[in-house]
Amino acid sequence: MSLVHPLHETSVYQARRERVAQWMLAHGGGIAVVPTGGLRMRNADTSYPFRFDSHFYYLTGFTEPDAWLAIIAREGQPTQSWLLCQPKNPESETWDGKRWGPDAAKEAFGFDGALSVDDIDTWMAQQLVGHKQVFAPLHRSSVQDLPAYLQRWINAARTPVRVAKPVPTHWIDLTPTVSHHRLVKDNRELDVMRESARIAALGHCAAMRAVAPGMAERGLEAELLGVFLREGAQAAAYQTIVASGANACILHHAAGASQIGENDLVLIDAGCELHGYASDITRTFPASGRFTPEQAALYDIVLAAQDAAVANTAPGLSFNAGHEAAVNVLTQGLIDEGIIQASLEEATEKGLYRPFYMHRTGHWLGLDVHDAGPYRETEEDADEPDWRRLEPGMVLTIEPGLYITPESGAPEKFWNIGIRIEDDAVVTETGCELITRGVPVARQEIEALVQSGKLG
């Protein structure tokens, strides 16, 4: 039977659905439809591993494919939540594993009703009658043709038999409200994320100990994935980045057949997924066990930038405060090393750092590695949206970096050095907690860890 994580509590998902229903009522009520999508073919008769839709999972805890959630919110009536999922099928289950089936899923996940997804067309057309509005995650759904499904069901609801009753004429995007709720994690979510971070840190430490010149990047990826799975994670949270030498200047370089050189830095950006929740760690370390002077100089700049960003990650501060602090430290460091010839004020105003630091310092983290939730919020009478203020329970990454290519105009001694340091931060009442420091960041500690793997 499909996964139910150890912290699963039916009441948690019921409460989340009720919050959505109350929001729907505040906007006139109606019916909400949230799908999780199905298997996607990889080639021939082989599918990609299924991963549930994050919005759907957040509201249900249900992990099987080809399922739909419906929330019915009418003024003066109790909220109703229905699940439409795959029926029991002994022949299919022999090949692909046990299914919950509607009856068992209704009880286990706290729904008011559950049906076979085979009946969805008839059931949806019936349920839409009498509602003027339909709510759906129109801008963040794993079903790309979701509007076509909705329109088909609405058209079916307009049959002559039902013509005297209203059918939805307004579609309202459910994405913003579910994303808003997902942005602040509860204690159960944070417990899972801390464990995901612990496992990811173990994987990074194992890779540092295993690295050796001449090894292929994929070899280090294997070390990471082995630890992730042995420690209980279900998968990598995203495509693992293992980038050696010049490859580290390619932000999303996937682990490949490139061999690691004696004097290369190795940049690994990898995290695991545990019960749906992602961790996301980046570390950069020398394959030889010793940073060169140029590598050390740039590494120390990036680490100082991360420290500055961490100091500016706290309740009440803007999401952008950490980025601004990191940019100032990175830019000053580039000036000190002779890579930028300008004052700090001029370099930041003109963006002279951007050829060496082209991404932001962090992103939301949760059920998605780039998690749901706005980075800006609109204030009344504001000319443009302002950066969102941080609150306890939010989780974000802090990941400054420097990437020096030959084309950048930097002195040759710095060419092909790419460095990024990334940790996952939980915003607390007084600041933030870095939950991924099970893998070291101090340069001397990294060197010691890499060298420890060479002693055997």
N, C-alpha and C positions, 0 to 999 in steps of 0.2 A: 504494500500500500504506500502511497506517496508520502512525502516528508511532512511531519508535524514537528516543529522544533521544541526542545524541552521547555521553553518558556511560554509555550502556547497556552493562552487562557481565552476561552470563548468570550468572556465578558469584555476583554480588551477590544476585540474586533466588533462586537455589538455596540460598544460605546462609540467607536470611530464612525460606524455607519449612522448612529443616531445623531452625531454632530453634523454629518453631511445632510441628514434629513432636516434638521432644524434650520440649516442654512438654506435648503431648498424652500422650506416653508416661508422663510423671510423674503424669498424672492418669488412668491406666488404658488409654490408647490408644484408637484408633477411627478414624473417618473424618471429616475436616473438609470442609465445603462452603462455598465463598465465591463469590457471584455478582457480576457487574458491572452487571446491568440492561440494559434495551433503550432504544430510541428512545421518546420521549414526544410525543404529538401536541399541536401548538399550536393548529391549527384546520384544518378540512377535511382536505386530504391533506398538510399541512405539519407537520413535526416541529420540536421544539426542537433546537438543536445538542446533539449527544451529548457527555456528559462522563463518563468512566469512574468507577467506584466507587474511592475512595481506598484502602481496605483491599485490594481486589483488585489494583489497580495496584502497590501497595507490594510485594506478594508475587509479582507476575508480570512487570511492565513491559508488559503487553499492553493495548492501548487500544481494541480493537474492541468494539461492543455485543454483547449476547446471548451472553455467554461465562460459563463456570463453571470454577472451580478446585476440584479434589479432592485432598486430601492424605491418604494412607493410612499410618497409623503402627501397626505391630504389633510387639510385643516380640520381639526376636531377629531381626527381618527388616529389610532396608533400607527406608528411606522411599521411597514412591512418590508422585509428583506428576503429575496428569493435567489436561489442558486440554480442555474441550469448547467448541468455537467454531463459527462459521458456516462451512459448506463453501464451496469454490470454486463460483462460479456466473457464467458468462460474461455472461448476460443482465443479472443484477442489477449486476454490476461495471461494465457499460457505462454504467449510469445513476448509480451511487453510488460508484464507485471500487474499486480492487483490494482483495481480501481476502487475508489470509495463508493461510487454509485450514489444516486440522489438520496435514498433513505438514510444511509449511514452518514453521509456528508451533512444532511440537515441537522442531525443530532450532534455530531462532533464539532461543527463550526457555528452552531447557534443561529440557524436560519429559521424564518417563519414558514418557509416552504422550499421545496426543491423538486425539480423535474429533470427528465432527460433532455439533453440539448437537442435531440432529434425533434422535439416538439416546439422548438423555439419560435418558428415562424407563426404558427397558430396562436401560441400563448402571448407573444409580444403584441400581435395585432389586436387581441382581445384586451390586453392590459392598457394599451395606449388610448383606448376609447374612454372619453370622459376627462382627459387631461388636455390642457392647453399648452403645456410646456414639456419638453424632454431635455434632460440634462445628460451630458456625456463628456468624456475627456477628449475633446475635439482636437487639441493641440499636443497631446502626449499619450497616444494610444499605440499599443502593439499591433492593432488591426488597422492597416493602412486604409482600407475601404469602409471604415466604420460609417461615414455618412451615407454610403449606398445601402448598408443594412438598415439604418434608421429610416431612410426614405422608403424602402421597400415595405417595411412594417407599417409605416404611416399610411402609405397608399392602400395597403390591405385593410387598414382600419376604416377607410372611407367607403366601404361597401354599402350598397343601398340598405342593407339590413340595419346598419349602424348610423346612417346618415344624420339622424336627428340629434345625435350626441356629438359634442366637440371632439376633435382630435388635435394633437399638437401642431401649432402653427409657429411656435418659437423654439429655437434651439439655443440652449445656454451651455457655455463651456464649463465643465466641472473641474478642469485642470487647475485653475488658480486656487480654489478652496482646498482641494486635496493636497496640493503642493504646500499651501500655507500650514496645514496641520502637520505635514511630514517634516517641516523645517525644524521644529523643536522636538527632540527625542525624549521619550519617557525613560524611566529607569530600566525597564526591561530591554529596551532597544540599546541603551548605553552599555548594559552588561554584555550583550551579544557583540557590540562593536569593540569593546575592550578585549574580548576573547579573540575576535578576528584579528585585532592588532597584535595580540600576543603571538598568534600563530604566524602571522606575516613576518614579524621580527625574527622568529626562529628560522624561518626560511632564508632571510637575508644573511643572518649570521652563518648559516650553513654554506651559503654561496661564497661568502668571504673566505671561509676556511678552505673551500674546495678549489678556489681559483688557482690556475697555473698557466704561465706563458705557453702558448701553443694549443691551448684548449679552445674548442669552438664555443661561441656564444651560446649555442643551444645546449651545450653541456651544463652551463650554469643555470639555464632555465630548468633543466631536468632536476637539478638539486633543489631548486625552489619548489617546484610542483610536487616533488616527492614528499617534502616536509609538509606542505599544505594539506595534502590528502591524508598522510599518516596521522596528522594531528587533529583531523576531524572536519576540516573545511570541505565544502562540496566542490569547489572549483577555484580557479583563478578569477579575480574580480574583473579583469580586463586583459587584453593581450599584453603579455609580459614584454617589457623593454629591457633587453640586455645589449648594451652598446659599448664597444671597446674602441679606444683611440679616436679617430676622426668621426666614427659613427655616433659618438656621444654628443656631437653637435647637431644631430638630426633628432628633433624632439620626440618623434614617435617611431624611432627605429625599432623594428621587431627583431627579436633574437634570431640570428641566422647562422650561416656557415663560416662567417668571418672568424679567423683565428686571433686570439688575444696575444698582443706583442709584449715583449719583456718590459718595456717602459710605458705601456699603456695604462691609462686610467680606465676603469670599467664603471659604467653608470648602469645601475639596475633600478628600474621603476616597476614595482610589482606589489600586488596585494592579493588577498584571498577573499572569497565570499563564504560567509558562515550564516546559514539560515536566512539568506537573502541580503545580509548586510556586508558592505565592502570595507576593506582596509586599503590603504594606499601609501606606500613607503617608497622613497627614493634615497639611495645611498651611492656615493662615488668613492672608489677606493683603488689603490695602485696594485696591479697584478704582481709586481715584484715584492710588495710589502713595504716599500719606501716611496713616499712622494718625492719627486724632483723639486728643486727650489721654486721653479715656476708653477708647478702644480700646487705646491704648498701655499704659495702666495695667493693664488686665486681661490683655493679652497677656504682659506681663512677669511677671505672677503665674503664668500657666500655664507659661511657659518655665522659671521657677524651680522649679515643681513637677516638671516633667519632669527637670530636672537632679538634683533630690533623689531621684527614683525611679531614675534611672540609677545614682547612687552607691550605691543599695541593691539593685542587681541583680548578684549575684556568687555563685560556688559556695558552698554551705553556708548561704546566706541563704534565708529562706522565700519562696515565690512572693508572699506577701502583704506582704513588707517594703517593696517599692517603692510599693505602693498606700498603705500607712500613711504613708510619708514624703511622698507627693504630697498626701494629704488634709491633713496638718498645714500644708504650705506654702499650699495653696489657701485653707484656712480662715483662716489668719492674714492672708492678703492680703485676703480679704473683710472681715475685721474692720478692717483698716487703711483700707480704702476706705469704711467706714461702711455697708456692705451688711448685715453682721451686727453686732448689738449684744450682745456677750457676750464672756467670756474664751475663750481657746483651749481650755482644758480643758472648759468647759461646752459650747462649740459642737461639739466633737468627740464628747463623751459623748452629747449629745442629738441628734446628727446634723443640726445646724442648717445645715450646708453642703449637704445633700442636695437642696433645691430648685434649687441652682445646679450641682451635680455629682452626677448620678444614676447614673453607670455606674462600672465598675471601671477600673483604670489599665492593664490589659493582658490579653492572652489568648495561648495557644499559637498558633504559626504554622507551617505546613508544607504538606502536600498539601491541607489544608483551611485556609481563612482563619481559622476558629476550629478549630484543629487538635485531633486526638485526644490523649487523655491526661488523667489525673485531676489536679485542682488540689489535692486533699487526699489523704492516705494514712493508713491506719489502723495505728497501733502496737499491739503486744500490750499488753493491760491498760489501754489508753487509753479514757477515757470517750467521746470523740468524735474523729473524724479530725482530724489536724493538717495545716497547710499543707505542701505538698510542698517539699522543699529543692531548690534549683537545682543543676544539674550542668553541666559543660562539654558543649557540643553542643546544649543546649536552645535553642530560639528562641522569643521572645515579643515582643509589642508593648509599647510604653510610651507611653500616650496619655491624659494628663490633659486636662481641659477645664473651661470655665465657660460657662454658658448662662443669660442674664439675660432673663427675660420680664416683661412688665408685671404679670402675676399674682403674681410672686414677692415683691412688696413692696419691691424695691430702689429706690433713687433713680432718678428718671425719666431722668437723663442716661445711665444704663447700659442702658436698655431695648433689647431686640432685638439685643444683642451676643452672638454665639455664637463661641467660640474653642476649637479643639482642635489639639494638636500631637502627632503620632504618628510614631514611628520603630520600626524592626525591630531587635531586639537579639539577638545571638548570645552566649550565655554562654561565657566563655573560662575559662582556668585562674586568672586573677587578677581578673576583673571581667566586663565585657561589651563587645562591639564593636557600634557602631551602623552598620549596613550601608546605611542609607538617607540618609545625610547628603550625598549628591550634590545634594540640594536644601536650600537654607539654612534656618536657623531664627532666626538673629539678626534682630531687627526692622529694623535699618538695612540689612542685606544683602537682606532681602525687599523693602524699599522700592526699593532700587537695581535689583533684578531686574525688578520691575514697571515702573519708570520706563524701563528700557532698551528695553522693547517699545514705548514711546510715542515714542521718538526718531526712528523711521523714518517 
